[in-house]
Amino acid sequence: MGRIEDLKGGMGTGADTPIAFAGTEGLEGPWGLYNQMIDGIPEGIAVRDYCLGTHWSYVEADSGMGIAWTAGGGAKRHYKGDLRGRPLREVAQLAKSWCFEEATLGIAALNAWYSQRDKLDPLGARYDEPVDLPDGTRRKLDAFELHADRMNGKKVVMVGHFPHPERLVEYGADLTILERNCRDELDTPDPACEYVVPCADLVFYTGVTLINKTAPRLLALARDARVVMVGPSVVMAPALFDRGVDMLAGSVVADPEKARFAVQNGAGQFFGEALSMLYLEKIMP
């Protein structure tokens, strides 16, 4: 069962506390990425509903619904008041929180603005379509399939565990998976990022790196690689192209009611019905 937290408002500390994080201002340094994305949200857009779910979370605003993977851990939660009615731009400040549950809501708030078809379609967004594979199966034309012809003999780094990573090895990749909790043969502890990412030809970063704040450093390490950010939590913000990302492969909410049910109940068909996956390429000058 998903958990809906503080929807009544006034519960716990921070009910009327402005959402702000001292010392994180400006567009320079690692906070610059977050501030650039937050600054892109206009004033006058309010949050209407939200849910911090067990597996996924959403923020629904005047501009639409955004989702993010619910990341646990980090610092203790501070902002426990009702977020409904607050400006979306202010709630997006939570993306800078070291409490990863708060940061989850902040990233979902960013997606409530950026991950919307009316903003992405004019930029050339393309949506995943199933393709027939030689073995007779059908698979979504996801970010990994799109890069299959770039992997043979190349050093490929995956940050986060995505489904079926062995297919990258089948494509000829010299694959390293960086994982906080190693459980498979291909896994390497994530502190190895400082050693393996600068040597990579192609890297895939989970959108959760935006929640746990590793994204700015990982992007700096990958300056010589092709960088793809993958997953429903990815903020589809052009600002990420300015920071070294070459492709954003994220999601838009296709059916808000189904998304709301899946998040609140921990059940339902999330992928394929509630969400549509898509990708957006950096436009070269």
TORKOL-4160 file (C-alpha; in steps of 0.2 Angstrom, whole numbers, padded with zeros to 4 digits, m for minus):
285
<pt num="1" X="0000" Y="0000" Z="0000"/>
<pt num="2" X="0007" Y="0017" Z="m0004"/>
<pt num="3" X="0008" Y="0030" Z="0009"/>
<pt num="4" X="0001" Y="0047" Z="0008"/>
<pt num="5" X="0010" Y="0059" Z="0019"/>
<pt num="6" X="0004" Y="0075" Z="0027"/>
<pt num="7" X="m0010" Y="0078" Z="0015"/>
<pt num="8" X="m0020" Y="0086" Z="0029"/>
<pt num="9" X="m0007" Y="0099" Z="0032"/>
<pt num="10" X="m0001" Y="0106" Z="0048"/>
<pt num="11" X="0007" Y="0090" Z="0053"/>
<pt num="12" X="0024" Y="0090" Z="0061"/>
<pt num="13" X="0037" Y="0103" Z="0059"/>
<pt num="14" X="0039" Y="0114" Z="0044"/>
<pt num="15" X="0020" Y="0116" Z="0041"/>
<pt num="16" X="0022" Y="0135" Z="0037"/>
<pt num="17" X="0041" Y="0135" Z="0034"/>
<pt num="18" X="0046" Y="0142" Z="0017"/>
<pt num="19" X="0055" Y="0129" Z="0007"/>
<pt num="20" X="0073" Y="0136" Z="0005"/>
<pt num="21" X="0090" Y="0129" Z="0007"/>
<pt num="22" X="0104" Y="0141" Z="0012"/>
<pt num="23" X="0120" Y="0141" Z="0003"/>
<pt num="24" X="0113" Y="0133" Z="m0012"/>
<pt num="25" X="0110" Y="0148" Z="m0023"/>
<pt num="26" X="0117" Y="0153" Z="m0039"/>
<pt num="27" X="0121" Y="0144" Z="m0056"/>
<pt num="28" X="0139" Y="0139" Z="m0052"/>
<pt num="29" X="0145" Y="0123" Z="m0044"/>
<pt num="30" X="0135" Y="0108" Z="m0042"/>
<pt num="31" X="0119" Y="0117" Z="m0036"/>
<pt num="32" X="0119" Y="0126" Z="m0052"/>
<pt num="33" X="0110" Y="0112" Z="m0061"/>
<pt num="34" X="0096" Y="0112" Z="m0049"/>
<pt num="35" X="0094" Y="0130" Z="m0048"/>
<pt num="36" X="0094" Y="0131" Z="m0067"/>
<pt num="37" X="0080" Y="0119" Z="m0068"/>
<pt num="38" X="0070" Y="0127" Z="m0054"/>
<pt num="39" X="0072" Y="0144" Z="m0062"/>
<pt num="40" X="0064" Y="0138" Z="m0078"/>
<pt num="41" X="0047" Y="0135" Z="m0069"/>
<pt num="42" X="0037" Y="0151" Z="m0070"/>
<pt num="43" X="0028" Y="0159" Z="m0056"/>
<pt num="44" X="0009" Y="0157" Z="m0053"/>
<pt num="45" X="0008" Y="0138" Z="m0055"/>
<pt num="46" X="0001" Y="0129" Z="m0039"/>
<pt num="47" X="0003" Y="0111" Z="m0033"/>
<pt num="48" X="m0014" Y="0103" Z="m0032"/>
<pt num="49" X="m0010" Y="0086" Z="m0025"/>
<pt num="50" X="0005" Y="0074" Z="m0021"/>
<pt num="51" X="0009" Y="0057" Z="m0014"/>
<pt num="52" X="0025" Y="0050" Z="m0007"/>
<pt num="53" X="0022" Y="0032" Z="m0011"/>
<pt num="54" X="0031" Y="0017" Z="m0006"/>
<pt num="55" X="0039" Y="0014" Z="m0024"/>
<pt num="56" X="0034" Y="0029" Z="m0034"/>
<pt num="57" X="0028" Y="0047" Z="m0030"/>
<pt num="58" X="0019" Y="0060" Z="m0039"/>
<pt num="59" X="0016" Y="0079" Z="m0039"/>
<pt num="60" X="0001" Y="0086" Z="m0048"/>
<pt num="61" X="0001" Y="0104" Z="m0052"/>
<pt num="62" X="m0009" Y="0116" Z="m0064"/>
<pt num="63" X="0004" Y="0112" Z="m0077"/>
<pt num="64" X="0002" Y="0093" Z="m0076"/>
<pt num="65" X="0008" Y="0078" Z="m0066"/>
<pt num="66" X="0026" Y="0073" Z="m0063"/>
<pt num="67" X="0033" Y="0057" Z="m0055"/>
<pt num="68" X="0049" Y="0050" Z="m0048"/>
<pt num="69" X="0055" Y="0035" Z="m0040"/>
<pt num="70" X="0054" Y="0036" Z="m0021"/>
<pt num="71" X="0071" Y="0036" Z="m0014"/>
<pt num="72" X="0074" Y="0032" Z="0005"/>
<pt num="73" X="0088" Y="0037" Z="0016"/>
<pt num="74" X="0098" Y="0053" Z="0018"/>
<pt num="75" X="0094" Y="0066" Z="0032"/>
<pt num="76" X="0079" Y="0067" Z="0042"/>
<pt num="77" X="0063" Y="0075" Z="0035"/>
<pt num="78" X="0060" Y="0093" Z="0039"/>
<pt num="79" X="0046" Y="0099" Z="0028"/>
<pt num="80" X="0031" Y="0090" Z="0034"/>
<pt num="81" X="0017" Y="0102" Z="0030"/>
<pt num="82" X="0004" Y="0102" Z="0017"/>
<pt num="83" X="0012" Y="0106" Z="0000"/>
<pt num="84" X="m0005" Y="0108" Z="m0009"/>
<pt num="85" X="m0008" Y="0126" Z="m0014"/>
<pt num="86" X="0011" Y="0130" Z="m0013"/>
<pt num="87" X="0019" Y="0137" Z="m0029"/>
<pt num="88" X="0027" Y="0123" Z="m0039"/>
<pt num="89" X="0043" Y="0132" Z="m0041"/>
<pt num="90" X="0044" Y="0133" Z="m0022"/>
<pt num="91" X="0040" Y="0114" Z="m0020"/>
<pt num="92" X="0054" Y="0110" Z="m0033"/>
<pt num="93" X="0066" Y="0117" Z="m0021"/>
<pt num="94" X="0065" Y="0101" Z="m0012"/>
<pt num="95" X="0075" Y="0093" Z="m0025"/>
<pt num="96" X="0090" Y="0101" Z="m0016"/>
<pt num="97" X="0086" Y="0092" Z="0000"/>
<pt num="98" X="0097" Y="0079" Z="0008"/>
<pt num="99" X="0082" Y="0070" Z="0014"/>
<pt num="100" X="0079" Y="0059" Z="m0001"/>
<pt num="101" X="0061" Y="0057" Z="0002"/>
<pt num="102" X="0059" Y="0076" Z="0001"/>
<pt num="103" X="0071" Y="0076" Z="m0014"/>
<pt num="104" X="0059" Y="0064" Z="m0022"/>
<pt num="105" X="0045" Y="0076" Z="m0021"/>
<pt num="106" X="0056" Y="0090" Z="m0028"/>
<pt num="107" X="0061" Y="0080" Z="m0043"/>
<pt num="108" X="0042" Y="0075" Z="m0046"/>
<pt num="109" X="0038" Y="0093" Z="m0045"/>
<pt num="110" X="0051" Y="0097" Z="m0058"/>
<pt num="111" X="0043" Y="0084" Z="m0069"/>
<pt num="112" X="0026" Y="0091" Z="m0066"/>
<pt num="113" X="0033" Y="0106" Z="m0077"/>
<pt num="114" X="0046" Y="0099" Z="m0089"/>
<pt num="115" X="0039" Y="0081" Z="m0092"/>
<pt num="116" X="0024" Y="0087" Z="m0102"/>
<pt num="117" X="0020" Y="0083" Z="m0120"/>
<pt num="118" X="0016" Y="0101" Z="m0124"/>
<pt num="119" X="0034" Y="0106" Z="m0120"/>
<pt num="120" X="0043" Y="0091" Z="m0126"/>
<pt num="121" X="0034" Y="0088" Z="m0143"/>
<pt num="122" X="0040" Y="0104" Z="m0150"/>
<pt num="123" X="0058" Y="0099" Z="m0145"/>
<pt num="124" X="0057" Y="0083" Z="m0156"/>
<pt num="125" X="0053" Y="0071" Z="m0142"/>
<pt num="126" X="0050" Y="0053" Z="m0149"/>
<pt num="127" X="0040" Y="0040" Z="m0140"/>
<pt num="128" X="0045" Y="0022" Z="m0137"/>
<pt num="129" X="0038" Y="0009" Z="m0149"/>
<pt num="130" X="0039" Y="m0010" Z="m0148"/>
<pt num="131" X="0051" Y="m0018" Z="m0161"/>
<pt num="132" X="0053" Y="m0036" Z="m0167"/>
<pt num="133" X="0069" Y="m0044" Z="m0162"/>
<pt num="134" X="0078" Y="m0058" Z="m0171"/>
<pt num="135" X="0073" Y="m0071" Z="m0158"/>
<pt num="136" X="0055" Y="m0068" Z="m0161"/>
<pt num="137" X="0052" Y="m0057" Z="m0146"/>
<pt num="138" X="0046" Y="m0039" Z="m0145"/>
<pt num="139" X="0055" Y="m0026" Z="m0135"/>
<pt num="140" X="0052" Y="m0008" Z="m0132"/>
<pt num="141" X="0064" Y="0003" Z="m0142"/>
<pt num="142" X="0072" Y="0010" Z="m0127"/>
<pt num="143" X="0087" Y="0020" Z="m0124"/>
<pt num="144" X="0098" Y="0004" Z="m0123"/>
<pt num="145" X="0091" Y="m0003" Z="m0139"/>
<pt num="146" X="0094" Y="0014" Z="m0148"/>
<pt num="147" X="0113" Y="0013" Z="m0143"/>
<pt num="148" X="0115" Y="m0005" Z="m0147"/>
<pt num="149" X="0126" Y="m0001" Z="m0163"/>
<pt num="150" X="0137" Y="0010" Z="m0153"/>
<pt num="151" X="0142" Y="m0003" Z="m0140"/>
<pt num="152" X="0153" Y="m0016" Z="m0149"/>
<pt num="153" X="0171" Y="m0015" Z="m0141"/>
<pt num="154" X="0167" Y="0000" Z="m0131"/>
<pt num="155" X="0168" Y="0004" Z="m0113"/>
<pt num="156" X="0150" Y="0006" Z="m0106"/>
<pt num="157" X="0146" Y="0011" Z="m0089"/>
<pt num="158" X="0128" Y="0009" Z="m0081"/>
<pt num="159" X="0124" Y="0018" Z="m0065"/>
<pt num="160" X="0109" Y="0010" Z="m0057"/>
<pt num="161" X="0102" Y="m0007" Z="m0060"/>
<pt num="162" X="0091" Y="m0007" Z="m0076"/>
<pt num="163" X="0082" Y="m0023" Z="m0082"/>
<pt num="164" X="0091" Y="m0035" Z="m0092"/>
<pt num="165" X="0109" Y="m0028" Z="m0092"/>
<pt num="166" X="0116" Y="m0043" Z="m0100"/>
<pt num="167" X="0109" Y="m0038" Z="m0117"/>
<pt num="168" X="0123" Y="m0024" Z="m0117"/>
<pt num="169" X="0136" Y="m0038" Z="m0116"/>
<pt num="170" X="0127" Y="m0047" Z="m0130"/>
<pt num="171" X="0129" Y="m0031" Z="m0140"/>
<pt num="172" X="0148" Y="m0032" Z="m0137"/>
<pt num="173" X="0150" Y="m0019" Z="m0123"/>
<pt num="174" X="0164" Y="m0020" Z="m0110"/>
<pt num="175" X="0151" Y="m0016" Z="m0097"/>
<pt num="176" X="0153" Y="m0010" Z="m0079"/>
<pt num="177" X="0138" Y="m0008" Z="m0068"/>
<pt num="178" X="0140" Y="0004" Z="m0053"/>
<pt num="179" X="0129" Y="m0001" Z="m0039"/>
<pt num="180" X="0127" Y="0005" Z="m0021"/>
<pt num="181" X="0123" Y="m0013" Z="m0016"/>
<pt num="182" X="0132" Y="m0026" Z="m0027"/>
<pt num="183" X="0122" Y="m0041" Z="m0030"/>
<pt num="184" X="0127" Y="m0047" Z="m0048"/>
<pt num="185" X="0143" Y="m0053" Z="m0056"/>
<pt num="186" X="0143" Y="m0037" Z="m0067"/>
<pt num="187" X="0141" Y="m0025" Z="m0052"/>
<pt num="188" X="0155" Y="m0014" Z="m0045"/>
<pt num="189" X="0154" Y="m0003" Z="m0030"/>
<pt num="190" X="0149" Y="0014" Z="m0035"/>
<pt num="191" X="0164" Y="0023" Z="m0027"/>
<pt num="192" X="0173" Y="0016" Z="m0043"/>
<pt num="193" X="0164" Y="0030" Z="m0053"/>
<pt num="194" X="0180" Y="0041" Z="m0051"/>
<pt num="195" X="0190" Y="0027" Z="m0059"/>
<pt num="196" X="0179" Y="0020" Z="m0073"/>
<pt num="197" X="0168" Y="0034" Z="m0079"/>
<pt num="198" X="0182" Y="0045" Z="m0086"/>
<pt num="199" X="0188" Y="0031" Z="m0097"/>
<pt num="200" X="0170" Y="0027" Z="m0103"/>
<pt num="201" X="0164" Y="0029" Z="m0121"/>
<pt num="202" X="0146" Y="0028" Z="m0116"/>
<pt num="203" X="0137" Y="0030" Z="m0100"/>
<pt num="204" X="0119" Y="0027" Z="m0094"/>
<pt num="205" X="0114" Y="0036" Z="m0078"/>
<pt num="206" X="0098" Y="0033" Z="m0069"/>
<pt num="207" X="0087" Y="0048" Z="m0065"/>
<pt num="208" X="0089" Y="0044" Z="m0047"/>
<pt num="209" X="0106" Y="0052" Z="m0047"/>
<pt num="210" X="0096" Y="0068" Z="m0048"/>
<pt num="211" X="0088" Y="0064" Z="m0031"/>
<pt num="212" X="0103" Y="0058" Z="m0022"/>
<pt num="213" X="0114" Y="0073" Z="m0029"/>
<pt num="214" X="0127" Y="0062" Z="m0037"/>
<pt num="215" X="0122" Y="0068" Z="m0055"/>
<pt num="216" X="0133" Y="0084" Z="m0055"/>
<pt num="217" X="0149" Y="0075" Z="m0051"/>
<pt num="218" X="0144" Y="0060" Z="m0063"/>
<pt num="219" X="0141" Y="0072" Z="m0077"/>
<pt num="220" X="0158" Y="0081" Z="m0074"/>
<pt num="221" X="0167" Y="0064" Z="m0074"/>
<pt num="222" X="0159" Y="0059" Z="m0091"/>
<pt num="223" X="0164" Y="0074" Z="m0101"/>
<pt num="224" X="0173" Y="0063" Z="m0114"/>
<pt num="225" X="0158" Y="0051" Z="m0115"/>
<pt num="226" X="0141" Y="0050" Z="m0123"/>
<pt num="227" X="0129" Y="0053" Z="m0109"/>
<pt num="228" X="0111" Y="0046" Z="m0108"/>
<pt num="229" X="0100" Y="0049" Z="m0093"/>
<pt num="230" X="0087" Y="0035" Z="m0092"/>
<pt num="231" X="0071" Y="0031" Z="m0082"/>
<pt num="232" X="0055" Y="0038" Z="m0077"/>
<pt num="233" X="0063" Y="0050" Z="m0064"/>
<pt num="234" X="0073" Y="0059" Z="m0077"/>
<pt num="235" X="0069" Y="0077" Z="m0078"/>
<pt num="236" X="0066" Y="0081" Z="m0096"/>
<pt num="237" X="0074" Y="0098" Z="m0094"/>
<pt num="238" X="0085" Y="0106" Z="m0108"/>
<pt num="239" X="0096" Y="0112" Z="m0094"/>
<pt num="240" X="0103" Y="0095" Z="m0093"/>
<pt num="241" X="0110" Y="0097" Z="m0111"/>
<pt num="242" X="0120" Y="0112" Z="m0105"/>
<pt num="243" X="0128" Y="0100" Z="m0092"/>
<pt num="244" X="0134" Y="0087" Z="m0103"/>
<pt num="245" X="0119" Y="0075" Z="m0106"/>
<pt num="246" X="0117" Y="0070" Z="m0124"/>
<pt num="247" X="0100" Y="0061" Z="m0123"/>
<pt num="248" X="0086" Y="0061" Z="m0110"/>
<pt num="249" X="0076" Y="0045" Z="m0109"/>
<pt num="250" X="0062" Y="0048" Z="m0097"/>
<pt num="251" X="0043" Y="0048" Z="m0096"/>
<pt num="252" X="0027" Y="0058" Z="m0097"/>
<pt num="253" X="0011" Y="0054" Z="m0087"/>
<pt num="254" X="m0001" Y="0047" Z="m0100"/>
<pt num="255" X="m0016" Y="0043" Z="m0088"/>
<pt num="256" X="m0015" Y="0053" Z="m0072"/>
<pt num="257" X="m0029" Y="0043" Z="m0064"/>
<pt num="258" X="m0020" Y="0027" Z="m0067"/>
<pt num="259" X="m0004" Y="0034" Z="m0061"/>
<pt num="260" X="m0012" Y="0041" Z="m0046"/>
<pt num="261" X="m0020" Y="0024" Z="m0042"/>
<pt num="262" X="m0003" Y="0015" Z="m0045"/>
<pt num="263" X="0006" Y="0026" Z="m0033"/>
<pt num="264" X="m0006" Y="0027" Z="m0019"/>
<pt num="265" X="m0010" Y="0008" Z="m0020"/>
<pt num="266" X="0007" Y="0001" Z="m0025"/>
<pt num="267" X="m0003" Y="m0009" Z="m0038"/>
<pt num="268" X="m0009" Y="m0006" Z="m0056"/>
<pt num="269" X="m0001" Y="m0005" Z="m0073"/>
<pt num="270" X="0012" Y="0009" Z="m0071"/>
<pt num="271" X="0022" Y="0006" Z="m0087"/>
<pt num="272" X="0013" Y="0006" Z="m0103"/>
<pt num="273" X="m0003" Y="0013" Z="m0097"/>
<pt num="274" X="0000" Y="0026" Z="m0083"/>
<pt num="275" X="0016" Y="0032" Z="m0091"/>
<pt num="276" X="0023" Y="0034" Z="m0109"/>
<pt num="277" X="0042" Y="0033" Z="m0111"/>
<pt num="278" X="0051" Y="0044" Z="m0123"/>
<pt num="279" X="0068" Y="0051" Z="m0127"/>
<pt num="280" X="0074" Y="0068" Z="m0132"/>
<pt num="281" X="0091" Y="0071" Z="m0141"/>
<pt num="282" X="0102" Y="0086" Z="m0138"/>
<pt num="283" X="0102" Y="0097" Z="m0154"/>
<pt num="284" X="0119" Y="0101" Z="m0160"/>
<pt num="285" X="0123" Y="0119" Z="m0165"/>
